[in-house]
Amino acid sequence: MEYEDFALPPDYQEKAEFVFARMMHPDAPSSFGGFGFGRGRRGRGGDWTQGYTWWTNDYPRADRHLLLALRRLTRAHVRSVEQPVNLDDGGDVFDWPFLYANVNTFWLSEAQIAKLREYLLRGGFLVCDDVWGENAWQNFMATLSRVFPGHSALEIENADPVFHTVYDLDHRYQISGEWSLRSGIPYLNGGVVPHWRGIYDERQRLVVAMWFNNDTADSWEWADSPHYPERYSALGIRMAVNHMIYAMTH
């Protein structure tokens, strides 16, 4: 959606212990809301498998910047490039234990729902980001609740290990996007209060983390920009470090 020619780093084919996987997904039908500029952008139609739809928001700049930070801040051997993952691509998703998804406008078919459920039950971990306001939340949950019917999205308690695997993140605050600098408003769609919510499996393992009323990927994307507030990137990168380590150790 934003970057058409982002050069690959020279070591992009290096084998590594950890790979940041970004989940590809269809955009929600227009009646479900969202920001509304992903579908068919630049005249490319609406084929989500070819990009230019919402799953590519901030991509790949946010991913590449985060991976640089993960290399510096952890001892994990991290690959320098992200991995786009299509749930329809056979068993490919099961090779990647960590999935990130931009879910401002988000929909999955029944087959994709079943595949995602199996992935999470096998030990996979999903982070959902960039949902703003109660309407967007309800639209997002209309899809995600089909993955684990009967499981509620709960506020993650401060004592949860996901906030303490590497950094102690008891003091959390809303992570606003770069767009907020232009508008002067740090939130969208009435999403004033930030939340970090999750779904737990039967063993009380966190399997889905939802960063609600936060634009965490923007804090990675703009981490090298002198005009973007450092405090956002400081928390956004630490949040990602903790979730990555949690996913690999729980």
Steps between C-alpha positions, in 0.01 A plus 500: 500500500782743577834365374553370149880489486653415837840343440576159646794494743806311372456215751130442434554132412686418821352214701400609849340386826216752492297634209240774530195373311229740382161341440338574166122525512204629301358842579161502667198577282451875474198478729732394783676835515874561531687802372388424148802580285656155470264331259601551141759766576705626203263330258632150570158351574421339832698173481641468852743228389678760286526767768370858491245398764498558871735224611782690326451818704844624622656206312788431463664801664352435845603134489859570390552766767363270769728219389802728536387578854444133584856426389635770729282440803483120520742212464272331248639443152244705304452502124526845345181470291141416581298204372155561347276203589182401315273268700384347171853390411487137612678443831739793466364686803614217731863583422472841669427501876438879515247690287433873488187640335378851428128454553340839452285339232510125535304198381572127467324221316383188682801307370736775622327506839550125536866527396567783745332309783716195431811718482430654842413165659829356372688771688496798264461858618315789336534875562221726368570872467352833385135466604352837597164573658214283616343451156827373353548277803158340457565446129838343575354273768221390265773313313740406778231363731438231240849362566425413864122514552417553864840650587487865599763762432629593846705792624852364551593554864817687589647190664469293182842369383452661157566838664812375681690252281780749428373846595267584788219684326273590790495863382328492163347785302331547168729458199386746236587489133699746297169628365426649845779754451314645202155496659600589855261230623668190651212260431254396229129413491451597864762253620624713789596228749768245400450133580713189486261207479543132439345159446629208707482131415382221730842492670485874567769570243457831324448413132367827355611847610297802389652848507179704499499880454873483423695533174800299613632429151529874437737517797727255318452657158597849617757405763781660296313826437607799714150652489326190641485488884759264640273396787267325255779299339653424839183329617400352164834327447514371857145370465603306189813361670294370792237342278761337278682345795171395658391330178827305481506392866137433599 
